[in-house]
């Protein structure tokens, strides 16, 4: 066959592959999520395999089912504990007297008002106080919150389908640990089978370390934020909500911690509106900023280098640039998926494109 014909056929095949991935993206997402969950569940399967009844191991189906139920139990327990706290926090925020909050902040807000009017960012035909009060009341309005929650019911069917599909796929991934690998190898030419096996083994190893590191980071940040805010005077329930939110936001590299800190400071101010701005409220804000700054420093120096660099064997600057490019392409979702995706691409490139100098340099630590 003529080489040009082969290139044309290959290009058409590549386009069909991209179209198939896009068209079946939901199913692909289910498979990838199931693969990630099965990675976390394999230690449970191995532990159960050590249990012997009458010198016989437990059946693969039973160990997979127990492992899957254990994983979902932990996830459901997590939401069972924290969802009531979140609902209670939302109800409490909806009862805040915005006028009282504004009166405590009136003097510093007057300074802000004069500044934004001078800079031309606000029209003085409308009261800055009325504008700010309306915005805050709209944000904290209970009806607004209830409408937001009720809108979630419209996607309940999709969530149920996702739950069932992910559970079904994960069960078989846990039952047959090589099932995902076998599925990938089915589409790999025979002459590249050994290379593909090495790629899958390396990817599995690196992503396992990465997922465990991410979970550990979320837990540690949550604990540090919760007890840090509690020690500076925030009620434990509010501190716990801030810690939960900050921990989850930390999954988003670089940007997430700042979102969590802004949320925590707003909650701290809103739940302590009875304090006079000077010196009590100002002192509380300063202490909260200090807590988040200290935790961010610990996260940057200790947690993130271990997770984003050591776990996937990549240079911190390299990781930073990859995350920036992913953010420009796919926003927050791209930032979350940037490191796992880049890890997969690096492993594949090392195995099949190592003759290129740039690939050899980027993959030398794998």
C-alpha positions in Angstrom: 0.0 0.0 0.0 1.2 3.5 -0.9 2.6 5.4 2.1 0.4 8.4 1.4 -2.7 6.1 1.5 -1.5 4.8 4.8 -1.1 8.3 6.2 -4.5 9.3 5.0 -6.1 6.2 6.5 -4.2 6.8 9.7 -5.3 10.4 9.9 -8.9 9.5 9.2 -8.7 6.8 11.9 -7.3 9.4 14.4 -10.1 11.8 13.6 -12.7 9.0 14.1 -11.0 8.2 17.5 -11.2 11.8 18.6 -14.9 12.0 17.5 -15.6 8.7 19.4 -14.0 10.0 22.6 -16.0 13.2 22.4 -19.3 11.5 21.5 -19.0 8.8 24.2 -17.3 11.2 26.7 -19.8 10.3 29.5 -19.2 6.6 29.1 -15.4 7.2 29.0 -15.7 9.3 32.2 -17.5 6.5 33.9 -14.8 4.1 32.9 -11.9 6.4 34.0 -13.7 7.1 37.4 -14.2 3.4 37.9 -10.6 2.7 37.1 -9.5 5.3 39.7 -11.9 3.9 42.4 -10.7 0.4 41.6 -7.1 1.5 42.2 -8.1 2.7 45.7 -10.1 -0.5 46.3 -7.4 -3.0 45.3 -5.7 -2.8 48.8 -9.0 -3.9 50.3 -9.3 -6.7 47.8 -5.8 -7.9 48.6 -6.5 -7.8 52.3 -9.7 -9.8 51.9 -7.8 -12.3 49.9 -5.7 -13.1 52.9 -8.8 -14.3 54.8 -9.2 -18.0 54.4 -12.3 -20.1 55.3 -11.5 -23.8 55.5 -8.2 -23.1 53.8 -10.0 -21.5 50.8 -9.7 -17.9 49.7 -12.9 -15.8 49.4 -14.3 -15.8 45.8 -13.2 -12.9 43.6 -16.8 -11.8 43.2 -17.3 -11.6 47.0 -14.1 -9.7 47.7 -15.0 -7.2 44.9 -18.5 -6.7 46.2 -17.3 -6.2 49.8 -14.6 -3.7 48.6 -17.1 -1.8 46.5 -19.6 -1.6 49.4 -16.8 -0.4 51.7 -15.8 2.4 49.4 -19.4 3.6 48.9 -20.0 3.3 52.6 -17.1 5.6 53.4 -18.3 8.1 50.7 -21.9 8.1 51.9 -20.8 8.3 55.5 -18.7 11.4 54.6 -21.7 13.1 53.0 -24.0 11.9 55.8 -21.9 13.7 58.4 -21.2 16.9 56.5 -24.4 17.6 54.5 -26.5 18.4 57.7 -23.7 20.8 58.8 -23.8 22.5 55.4 -27.6 22.9 55.5 -27.4 24.2 59.0 -24.7 26.7 58.0 -26.8 27.9 55.0 -29.8 28.4 57.3 -27.8 30.3 59.8 -26.3 32.6 57.1 -29.8 33.3 55.8 -30.8 34.8 59.2 -27.9 37.2 59.4 -28.9 40.8 59.8 -27.2 42.5 56.9 -27.9 46.0 58.2 -26.2 45.1 61.4 -23.3 43.7 59.5 -23.0 46.9 57.4 -23.2 49.2 60.5 -20.2 47.4 62.0 -18.3 47.9 58.7 -19.7 51.3 57.9 -16.5 53.3 58.5 -14.2 51.1 56.4 -16.9 50.8 53.7 -17.1 54.6 53.5 -13.4 54.7 52.7 -13.9 52.0 50.1 -16.9 53.9 48.6 -14.9 57.1 48.3 -12.0 55.2 46.7 -14.2 53.4 44.0 -16.0 56.6 43.2 -12.7 58.5 42.7 -11.4 55.7 40.4 -14.6 55.8 38.3 -15.6 52.2 39.0 -18.9 53.1 40.7 -21.6 55.6 39.9 -22.4 57.8 42.9 -26.0 58.2 41.7 -26.8 54.9 43.6 -26.0 54.5 47.3 -23.0 52.2 47.7 -24.6 50.9 50.9 -27.8 50.0 49.1 -25.9 48.3 46.3 -23.8 46.3 48.7 -26.7 45.4 50.9 -28.8 44.1 48.0 -25.9 42.0 46.8 -25.3 40.4 50.2 -29.0 39.8 50.8 -29.4 38.2 47.4 -26.5 35.9 48.2 -27.8 35.0 51.6 -31.5 34.9 50.8 -32.9 31.6 52.0 -35.2 31.4 48.9 -32.2 31.8 46.6 -30.5 29.0 48.5 -33.5 26.7 48.3 -33.9 27.4 44.6 -30.3 26.5 44.1 -30.8 23.2 46.0 -34.1 22.4 44.2 -32.4 22.8 40.9 -30.2 19.8 41.8 -33.2 17.5 41.7 -33.3 18.0 37.9 -30.0 16.1 37.6 -30.9 13.4 40.1 -31.7 10.9 37.2 -28.3 11.5 35.7 -26.6 11.0 39.1 -28.4 7.8 39.6 -27.3 6.5 36.2 -23.7 7.6 36.9 -23.8 5.9 40.3 -25.1 2.6 38.8 -22.8 2.7 35.9 -19.7 3.5 38.0 -20.6 0.8 40.6 -21.2 -1.8 37.9 -17.9 -1.1 36.1 -15.9 -0.8 39.3 -17.2 -4.2 40.5 -15.7 -5.9 37.5 -12.5 -3.9 37.7 -12.1 -5.0 41.3 -13.1 -8.6 40.5 -10.6 -8.9 37.6 -7.7 -6.5 38.3 -6.3 -6.9 34.8 -9.7 -6.3 33.0 -8.9 -2.6 32.3 -5.4 -3.5 31.0 -6.8 -6.3 28.8 -9.3 -3.9 27.3 -6.5 -1.5 26.4 -4.3 -4.2 25.0 -7.1 -5.4 22.7 -6.6 -2.2 20.6 -2.8 -2.3 20.7 -1.0 -4.0 17.8 0.8 -7.2 18.8 4.2 -5.9 18.1 3.7 -3.2 20.7 2.1 -5.4 23.4 5.1 -5.5 25.7 5.6 -1.8 25.5 1.9 -1.2 26.3 2.1 -3.5 29.3 5.1 -1.5 30.7 3.1 1.7 30.0 0.1 0.5 31.9 2.1 -0.8 34.8 4.0 2.5 35.2 0.8 4.6 34.8 -0.9 2.5 37.5 2.0 2.9 39.9 2.3 6.7 39.4 -1.5 7.4 39.5 -1.9 5.3 42.6 0.7 7.4 44.5 -1.0 10.6 43.1 -4.5 9.6 44.2 -3.3 8.6 47.7 -1.4 11.8 48.0 -4.4 13.9 47.0 -6.7 12.2 49.5 -4.0 12.7 52.2 -3.6 16.4 51.3 -7.4 17.0 51.5 -7.6 15.4 54.9 -4.5 17.3 56.3 -5.7 20.7 55.0 -9.1 20.1 56.4 -7.7 19.3 59.8 -5.3 22.2 59.8 -7.9 24.8 58.7 -10.6 23.5 61.1 -8.4 23.6 64.2 -6.5 26.8 63.1 -9.8 28.7 62.8 -11.1 27.2 66.0 -8.1 28.3 67.9 -8.4 31.9 66.7 -12.0 32.2 67.9 -14.3 30.7 65.2 -17.0 28.4 66.5 -16.1 24.7 65.8 -19.1 24.0 63.6 -18.2 27.0 61.3 -14.5 26.1 61.4 -15.4 22.6 60.4 -17.4 23.7 57.4 -14.5 26.1 56.3 -12.0 23.2 56.8 -14.2 20.9 54.6 -14.5 23.5 51.9 -10.8 24.4 51.9 -9.8 20.7 51.8 -12.0 20.0 48.8 -10.9 23.2 47.0 -7.3 22.2 47.5 -7.9 19.5 44.8 -7.7 22.5 42.4 -4.0 23.3 42.1 -2.8 26.7 43.1 -6.2 28.5 42.8 -8.2 26.2 45.1 -6.5 27.2 48.4 -7.2 30.9 47.7 -10.9 30.2 47.0 -11.0 28.2 50.3 -9.4 31.0 52.2 -11.8 33.6 50.8 -14.7 31.5 51.7 -13.4 30.9 55.2 -12.8 34.6 55.9 -16.3 35.5 54.6 -17.9 32.9 56.9 -15.8 34.1 59.8 -16.9 37.7 59.4 -20.6 36.8 58.7 -20.8 34.6 61.8 -19.2 37.2 64.1 -21.1 40.4 63.0 -21.8 41.4 66.7 -18.1 42.2 67.1 -17.1 45.9 66.7 -14.9 46.4 63.7 -12.1 48.0 65.6 -10.3 46.3 67.2 -12.1 42.9 67.6 -13.3 42.2 64.0 -10.1 43.6 62.5 -8.1 41.4 64.9 -10.2 38.3 63.9 -9.7 39.0 60.2 -6.0 39.3 60.7 -5.8 36.0 62.6 -7.8 34.2 60.0 -5.6 35.5 57.2 -2.6 34.4 59.3 -4.0 30.9 59.7 -4.7 30.5 55.9 -1.3 32.0 55.0 0.5 29.5 57.4 -1.5 26.6 56.0 -0.9 27.7 52.4 2.9 27.9 53.2 2.9 24.4 54.6 0.9 23.1 51.7 3.3 24.7 49.2 6.5 23.6 50.9 5.5 20.2 52.2 2.3 18.8 50.6 2.2 19.9 47.0 5.9 19.2 46.2 5.4 15.7 47.5 2.1 15.1 45.6 2.6 17.1 42.4 6.3 16.5 42.0 7.5 13.4 43.9 4.4 11.2 43.2 4.5 11.7 39.4 8.3 12.4 39.2 8.0 15.8 37.5 9.7 19.2 38.1 7.5 21.7 40.0 7.9 24.3 37.2 6.9 21.7 34.6 3.8 20.9 36.6 3.0 24.6 37.0 3.2 25.3 33.2 1.1 22.2 32.5 -1.6 23.3 34.9 -1.7 26.8 33.3 -2.1 25.4 29.9 -4.9 23.0 31.1 -6.7 25.9 32.7 -6.6 27.9 29.5 -8.1 25.0 27.6 -10.7 23.6 30.0 -10.9 25.9 33.0 -11.1 24.5 36.6 -11.8 21.0 35.3 -8.7 21.1 33.2 -6.6 22.1 36.2 -7.9 19.1 38.2 -7.2 16.6 35.4 -4.0 18.3 34.2 -1.5 16.2 36.3 -3.1 12.8 35.8 -3.4 13.4 32.1 0.1 14.7 31.8 1.4 11.7 33.7 -0.3 9.3 31.3 1.1 11.2 28.2 4.6 11.3 29.7 4.6 7.5 30.3 3.4 6.8 26.8 5.9 9.3 25.2 8.7 7.7 27.2 7.9 4.3 25.8 7.2 5.1 22.2 8.9 8.5 21.5 12.0 8.3 23.6 14.2 9.1 20.5 13.1 12.7 20.6 15.4 14.9 22.7 12.6 16.9 24.4 10.7 13.7 25.3 13.9 12.1 26.7 14.5 15.2 28.9 10.9 15.4 30.2 10.6 11.7 31.0 14.1 11.0 32.4 12.8 10.7 36.0 10.1 8.2 35.3 
